[in-house]
Amino acid sequence: MAEASEEQALSPAEKAKLAAAKKAAAAKKAGPVGDPLVDNEDGTITDPNSGYMWKKSDAWLDMKKFYTWADHREYVDWVNKNKEKFGGYDNWRIPNKAEALTLFDKSGLKSLADKNGTDYPIDSIFAPGGASNTWISECSDEKIVRMDLKIGVDTPYPGPDVWSSMRLIRKDGEAAPTSTGKEPAAESAAEGSTEAPAEAKQAVATPSKPKSDVPNPTPKREFSSEERAAMLKRAKAHAAEVKARKG
């Protein structure tokens, strides 16, 4: 009660300073932030803490339009076909929920302006002026799910008439997605199977619809401090090389 009375006696400026101090203290309690993201200066951002690479701009910034889930492959394919604009890589894909949440800053210390000039909590190393939502791989034709990066929540929708931007991700060693984003029925049926060939053929006879239009992500693993330092060093060296080529 005494603390509340003292706060009420503060001026607006003093209250603002106190709120900022509490926010900073809460951020410290949230745990280590990790190594900072690295701008590779070629349209890509490296996260040395996870080993993932993000596109610096989102679908809205690139195309000035949003996409339904049914049409999202149009943008992913465009990025991969124009790989020279985005680091020279052709295995860009949409993130899963866990990957998308690595962008969301729980400490409240980071912010980026969206297309409406409203700040939302992701690192300002990304290009400003984009949208604060993205499709994620948990979405499917049967279950429409979109990630809201303003609040860090994946929201299900009752129908397919929902629009979203996209933030794409990739990692060295991941296979490039197909142009349709779908695996052939034979591969889907046989994947991970130990059945005899005849039984596999029987499974292929009644192909099932893939649950998602994107490949399954590589399982996340923890990196040692030495591995993170090495990734950070490689990312900085790559950025310096790109900068030198540009003169």
Protein Blocks (a to p, Z undefined) as FASTA:
>chain_A
ZZmmmmmmpcfklmmmmmmmmmmmmmmmnopebjadddehnopacdfknopacdfbdfkl
mnopacdfklmmmmmmmmmmmmmmnoopakbccddfklmmmmpcfkopaccddfkopacd
ddfkbcghiafbdcdfkbcfklccdddfknopacddfbfkbcddddddddehiacddfko
pacfklmmmgopabdfklmmmmmmmccddfbfcdcddddddddfklmmmmmmmmmmmmmm
mmmmnZZ
